[in-house]
Amino acid sequence: MRTAPSARRGSRSSRPTDVSAPAEANCASETYTNGEVAFPPASVLQPWNEVTTKTVEPKYTICGLAFVLALHSYSAYAGTGLQEATTVNNFLRFVTDTSKELEGNKNNGGQTLIKKHDYMPLVGTVLKEAQKGAALTTF
């Protein structure tokens, strides 16, 4: 879609946009399932790869969860090391951290930083399970 150029010479034409300002995802009221039972699974050690919203939702059936497949005992696998396990653990703990800036300290957790970036922070049981999973990622 093109817009007419500005009548004033030398000025830039405005471009239409179909993107609104970044906000939080509107997925709070969606029901997540694997097609058969409600999610999340009973444990972070069970598969989460089939998570989706119900196929009939009042708002957005495209809402979903991003997840990371990680080991919970890196030392049991050849070719892995302490540095790899530490990096994964640090990343997952950061992503699931809900801490907020205190007195000018810019150490916000990932769940705080994700707000207003077209994502929704994890909440409730899903957040607790994700934090458990991060803690289980060890060497």
C-alpha positions as a LaTeX table, in Angstrom:
\begin{tabular}{lrrr}
\hline
Residue & $x$ (\AA) & $y$ (\AA) & $z$ (\AA) \\
\hline
Met1 & 0.00 & 0.00 & 0.00 \\
Arg2 & 1.42 & 3.37 & $-0.99$ \\
Thr3 & 0.48 & 6.74 & 0.38 \\
Ala4 & 0.38 & 9.97 & $-1.55$ \\
Pro5 & 3.52 & 12.06 & $-1.17$ \\
Ser6 & 3.35 & 15.05 & 1.07 \\
Ala7 & 2.27 & 18.29 & $-0.57$ \\
Arg8 & 5.26 & 20.08 & 0.92 \\
Arg9 & 8.39 & 19.64 & $-1.13$ \\
Gly10 & 11.24 & 17.83 & 0.51 \\
Ser11 & 9.22 & 16.33 & 3.35 \\
Arg12 & 9.03 & 12.62 & 3.85 \\
Ser13 & 5.80 & 10.82 & 3.14 \\
Ser14 & 4.32 & 8.95 & 6.05 \\
Arg15 & 4.16 & 5.23 & 5.65 \\
Pro16 & 1.16 & 3.26 & 6.84 \\
Thr17 & 1.91 & 0.52 & 9.27 \\
Asp18 & 0.03 & $-2.56$ & 10.36 \\
Val19 & 2.14 & $-2.96$ & 13.47 \\
Ser20 & 1.01 & $-1.40$ & 16.71 \\
Ala21 & 3.27 & $-0.44$ & 19.57 \\
Pro22 & 4.75 & $-3.40$ & 21.48 \\
Ala23 & 2.47 & $-4.68$ & 24.22 \\
Glu24 & 1.93 & $-7.86$ & 26.19 \\
Ala25 & 0.44 & $-10.86$ & 24.45 \\
Asn26 & $-3.26$ & $-11.32$ & 25.09 \\
Cys27 & $-3.09$ & $-14.97$ & 26.11 \\
Ala28 & $-3.85$ & $-14.91$ & 29.83 \\
Ser29 & $-7.29$ & $-16.49$ & 29.56 \\
Glu30 & $-6.40$ & $-19.20$ & 27.05 \\
Thr31 & $-6.58$ & $-22.87$ & 28.01 \\
Tyr32 & $-3.51$ & $-24.91$ & 27.14 \\
Thr33 & $-3.74$ & $-28.59$ & 26.29 \\
Asn34 & $-1.95$ & $-31.35$ & 24.40 \\
Gly35 & $-5.17$ & $-32.12$ & 22.55 \\
Glu36 & $-6.40$ & $-34.49$ & 25.25 \\
Val37 & $-5.70$ & $-33.11$ & 28.73 \\
Ala38 & $-5.06$ & $-29.72$ & 30.25 \\
Phe39 & $-1.47$ & $-28.55$ & 30.62 \\
Pro40 & 1.02 & $-28.16$ & 32.14 \\
Pro41 & 2.16 & $-31.73$ & 32.69 \\
Ala42 & 2.59 & $-32.95$ & 36.24 \\
Ser43 & 6.38 & $-32.54$ & 36.02 \\
Val44 & 8.96 & $-30.62$ & 34.00 \\
Leu45 & 10.53 & $-34.00$ & 33.26 \\
Gln46 & 7.50 & $-34.99$ & 31.15 \\
Pro47 & 7.12 & $-33.89$ & 27.50 \\
Trp48 & 5.92 & $-30.31$ & 26.94 \\
Asn49 & 6.39 & $-30.30$ & 23.17 \\
Glu50 & 2.71 & $-30.93$ & 22.37 \\
Val51 & 1.39 & $-27.87$ & 24.22 \\
Thr52 & $-1.09$ & $-25.74$ & 22.32 \\
Thr53 & $-4.26$ & $-23.80$ & 23.00 \\
Lys54 & $-7.61$ & $-25.46$ & 22.59 \\
Thr55 & $-8.56$ & $-25.36$ & 18.93 \\
Val56 & $-11.63$ & $-23.29$ & 19.80 \\
Glu57 & $-10.64$ & $-20.26$ & 21.85 \\
Pro58 & $-12.45$ & $-16.93$ & 22.29 \\
Lys59 & $-9.39$ & $-14.90$ & 21.24 \\
Tyr60 & $-6.17$ & $-16.33$ & 19.86 \\
Thr61 & $-5.58$ & $-19.97$ & 19.09 \\
Ile62 & $-2.05$ & $-18.99$ & 18.07 \\
Cys63 & $-0.97$ & $-18.42$ & 21.68 \\
Gly64 & 1.60 & $-20.97$ & 22.74 \\
Leu65 & 4.51 & $-21.64$ & 25.05 \\
Ala66 & 8.16 & $-21.51$ & 24.07 \\
Phe67 & 10.18 & $-24.21$ & 25.78 \\
Val68 & 13.75 & $-25.39$ & 26.04 \\
Leu69 & 14.87 & $-28.99$ & 25.94 \\
Ala70 & 17.75 & $-29.34$ & 28.39 \\
Leu71 & 19.42 & $-32.11$ & 30.34 \\
His72 & 18.97 & $-32.45$ & 34.07 \\
Ser73 & 22.30 & $-34.22$ & 34.56 \\
Tyr74 & 24.83 & $-33.12$ & 31.95 \\
Ser75 & 27.59 & $-35.26$ & 33.49 \\
Ala76 & 25.71 & $-38.41$ & 32.46 \\
Tyr77 & 26.25 & $-37.60$ & 28.76 \\
Ala78 & 29.55 & $-37.85$ & 26.92 \\
Gly79 & 30.68 & $-34.67$ & 25.23 \\
Thr80 & 29.07 & $-32.31$ & 27.74 \\
Gly81 & 30.87 & $-30.36$ & 30.39 \\
Leu82 & 30.47 & $-28.19$ & 33.45 \\
Gln83 & 30.69 & $-24.97$ & 31.40 \\
Glu84 & 27.82 & $-26.06$ & 29.12 \\
Ala85 & 25.65 & $-27.09$ & 32.07 \\
Thr86 & 26.42 & $-23.83$ & 33.88 \\
Thr87 & 25.56 & $-21.73$ & 30.81 \\
Val88 & 22.23 & $-23.51$ & 30.30 \\
Asn89 & 21.42 & $-23.27$ & 34.01 \\
Asn90 & 22.26 & $-19.55$ & 34.13 \\
Phe91 & 20.21 & $-18.85$ & 31.01 \\
Leu92 & 17.15 & $-20.75$ & 32.25 \\
Arg93 & 17.32 & $-19.16$ & 35.70 \\
Phe94 & 17.53 & $-15.70$ & 34.07 \\
Val95 & 14.60 & $-16.39$ & 31.73 \\
Thr96 & 12.39 & $-17.58$ & 34.60 \\
Asp97 & 13.53 & $-14.87$ & 37.07 \\
Thr98 & 10.74 & $-12.51$ & 38.15 \\
Ser99 & 12.90 & $-10.00$ & 40.03 \\
Lys100 & 12.40 & $-6.31$ & 39.33 \\
Glu101 & 14.72 & $-3.34$ & 39.37 \\
Leu102 & 15.50 & $-2.21$ & 42.90 \\
Glu103 & 16.86 & 1.26 & 43.68 \\
Gly104 & 18.47 & 1.82 & 40.30 \\
Asn105 & 19.91 & $-1.70$ & 40.06 \\
Lys106 & 19.29 & $-2.75$ & 36.45 \\
Asn107 & 19.29 & $-6.49$ & 37.22 \\
Asn108 & 15.80 & $-7.30$ & 36.04 \\
Gly109 & 14.87 & $-10.92$ & 35.49 \\
Gly110 & 13.75 & $-12.20$ & 32.10 \\
Gln111 & 10.08 & $-12.35$ & 33.12 \\
Thr112 & 10.18 & $-8.63$ & 33.95 \\
Leu113 & 12.11 & $-7.65$ & 30.81 \\
Ile114 & 9.77 & $-9.53$ & 28.47 \\
Lys115 & 6.81 & $-7.31$ & 29.36 \\
Lys116 & 5.67 & $-4.93$ & 26.61 \\
His117 & 7.60 & $-6.88$ & 23.95 \\
Asp118 & 4.61 & $-8.77$ & 22.47 \\
Tyr119 & 5.08 & $-11.66$ & 24.89 \\
Met120 & 3.38 & $-12.46$ & 28.16 \\
Pro121 & 5.37 & $-13.45$ & 31.24 \\
Leu122 & 4.77 & $-16.92$ & 32.64 \\
Val123 & 2.39 & $-17.06$ & 35.58 \\
Gly124 & 1.07 & $-19.51$ & 38.17 \\
Thr125 & 1.79 & $-23.20$ & 37.81 \\
Val126 & 3.59 & $-22.82$ & 34.48 \\
Leu127 & 6.05 & $-20.31$ & 35.99 \\
Lys128 & 6.65 & $-22.51$ & 39.04 \\
Glu129 & 7.26 & $-25.58$ & 36.86 \\
Ala130 & 9.62 & $-23.62$ & 34.58 \\
Gln131 & 11.59 & $-22.43$ & 37.61 \\
Lys132 & 11.79 & $-26.02$ & 38.90 \\
Gly133 & 13.07 & $-27.12$ & 35.51 \\
Ala134 & 15.74 & $-24.41$ & 35.50 \\
Ala135 & 16.91 & $-25.52$ & 38.93 \\
Leu136 & 17.13 & $-29.16$ & 37.77 \\
Thr137 & 19.53 & $-28.30$ & 34.96 \\
Thr138 & 22.83 & $-29.30$ & 36.55 \\
Phe139 & 26.12 & $-30.97$ & 35.74 \\
\hline
\end{tabular}
